[in-house]
């Protein structure tokens, strides 16, 4: 927790500090569009989602999942 507090800048919200640290890039280096596509393919199959289903992506990131879901025809 102390290390986390050290990277925080009192003039910034936590997310501005976190997404601008080297830790973010180390932890999420493998998270790309192909990783998101594999995840979405698996989750849509498990949930048996239909093309006319309406989905809500509670955004937290670059929109990789929402972009791919939209390309598959989901609203």
C-alpha positions as CSV (number, residue, x, y, z in Angstrom):
1,X,0.0,0.0,0.0
2,X,2.9,2.4,0.7
3,X,4.3,1.9,-2.8
4,X,0.9,2.7,-4.2
5,X,0.6,5.9,-2.1
6,X,4.1,6.9,-3.3
7,X,3.0,6.9,-7.0
8,X,-0.1,9.0,-6.2
9,X,0.1,12.7,-6.9
10,X,-2.1,14.8,-4.7
11,X,-3.0,17.0,-7.6
12,X,-4.3,14.1,-9.7
13,X,-7.2,11.7,-9.3
14,X,-6.0,8.1,-8.7
15,X,-6.7,7.0,-12.2
16,X,-4.7,9.8,-13.7
17,X,-1.7,8.7,-11.6
18,X,-2.1,5.0,-12.1
19,X,-2.5,5.0,-15.9
20,X,0.6,7.1,-16.2
21,X,2.9,4.9,-14.3
22,X,5.3,2.2,-15.5
23,X,3.4,-0.3,-13.4
24,X,0.4,0.0,-15.6
25,X,2.4,-0.9,-18.7
26,X,4.1,-3.8,-17.0
27,X,0.8,-5.3,-15.7
28,X,-1.2,-4.8,-18.9
29,X,1.4,-5.4,-21.6
30,X,-0.3,-8.6,-22.7
31,X,-3.8,-7.0,-22.9
32,X,-4.3,-6.3,-26.5
33,X,-7.1,-6.6,-29.1
34,X,-6.5,-10.2,-29.8
35,X,-6.7,-11.0,-26.1
36,X,-10.0,-9.1,-25.9
37,X,-11.3,-11.0,-28.9
38,X,-10.5,-14.4,-27.4
39,X,-12.2,-13.4,-24.1
40,X,-15.3,-12.1,-25.9
41,X,-15.6,-15.2,-28.1
42,X,-15.5,-17.4,-25.0
43,X,-18.0,-15.3,-22.9
44,X,-20.5,-14.9,-25.8
45,X,-20.4,-18.7,-26.3
46,X,-20.8,-19.5,-22.6
47,X,-23.7,-17.0,-22.2
48,X,-25.2,-18.1,-25.5
49,X,-25.7,-14.4,-26.6
50,X,-27.7,-13.6,-29.7
51,X,-26.9,-10.9,-32.2
52,X,-30.0,-8.9,-31.2
53,X,-29.1,-8.9,-27.5
54,X,-28.3,-5.6,-26.0
55,X,-25.1,-5.5,-23.9
56,X,-23.7,-3.0,-21.5
57,X,-20.0,-2.7,-21.3
58,X,-19.0,-0.8,-18.1
59,X,-16.0,0.8,-19.6
60,X,-12.7,0.6,-17.9
61,X,-9.9,0.8,-20.4
62,X,-9.4,1.4,-24.1
63,X,-12.7,-0.1,-25.2
64,X,-11.2,-3.3,-26.6
65,X,-14.2,-5.4,-25.6
66,X,-16.9,-2.9,-26.7
67,X,-15.2,-2.4,-30.1
68,X,-15.1,-6.1,-30.7
69,X,-18.7,-6.7,-29.5
70,X,-19.9,-4.0,-31.8
71,X,-18.0,-5.6,-34.8
72,X,-19.9,-8.8,-34.0
73,X,-23.2,-6.9,-34.4
74,X,-24.1,-6.5,-30.8
75,X,-25.8,-3.3,-29.6
